[in-house]
Amino acid sequence: MIQFVVGAAAGYVFGTKAGRKRYHQIRQGAETVANSPLTRQVVSSARKTIANRIDPQPRMREVKNLNRSERIEGQAILEHDED
């Protein structure tokens, strides 16, 4: 919501100072950047990293391929699950 308000305010200021045509050029450029696959990938990666950092119970998975000497009877060996 804050991003929308800041964007709208910046658009208004640029639009009134540079004219309608320039405002539409700036707006189209911003939309192009916001909708690009690279931007979406970066945002998704950042969100995933932040979620993994603040997750109080990290996702774990059981290690399946262990030698008999590495197994402990009745216990599971877990490792961090990297999506």
N, C-alpha and C positions, 0 to 999 in steps of 0.2 A: 504494500500500500504506500509506504514511504517512497519507494522507487518511482511509483506512478506519479505522485505529487511533485517530486523533484523533476522528473522528466517533463511533466506538463508545464511546470514553471519555467524551466529552461527553454522549452519549445515556444512558450509565449514570448519570452524576452527576445530570443533569436528571431522569432517571426515578426515582432513589431519593429525591431531595429533593421533587419535586413530585407524585409518585404516578404510577401506571400510566396513568391517563387523560390527564394532561398530557403525559407522555412520548409517547404515541401522537399527540397533537395536534402536538407539535413535530416528530416524525418525519414525519408526513404533510405538514406545511408544507415541510420540507426536501426531501422527495421531489418535491413539486409544483414547487418552484423549480428543482431539478436537472433535471427532465424537461421544463421549458417550452421551447418553440421558440426564444424569445428567448435563453435561456441557452445552448442548443446552438449558435445562430448566433454568439454572442459567443465561445464557446470555439473554434469552428471558425475564426473570423476570427483570433483570437489565435494559434492554432497555425500557421495559414498564414503570418502575419506573422513569427513567430519562425523558422519553417522557411526563409523567404526571406532572413531576416537572417543566418542561420548557414550557409546553403548555400555551400560553397566554389566551386561552379561555377554561377552564376546562370543561370536559363533564358533563353535568347536565341532570337529568331526573325529570319529574314531579311526585310528590307524589300523588298517586291515592286514597289510602284508608284513607280518612280523615273523621272525624265526622262532622256533620253539624255545630257544635259550633266552629270547628277549621277552617272551610272554610271562606275565605274572598271573597265576590262577585267580579268577574271580575279579580281576581288575581290568579296566579298559585304559588304553593309552590314547590320549587326545592330543590333537594339534590344531592350531589356528586354521580356520577355514577361510581361504582367500576367494570368496565368490567366484 
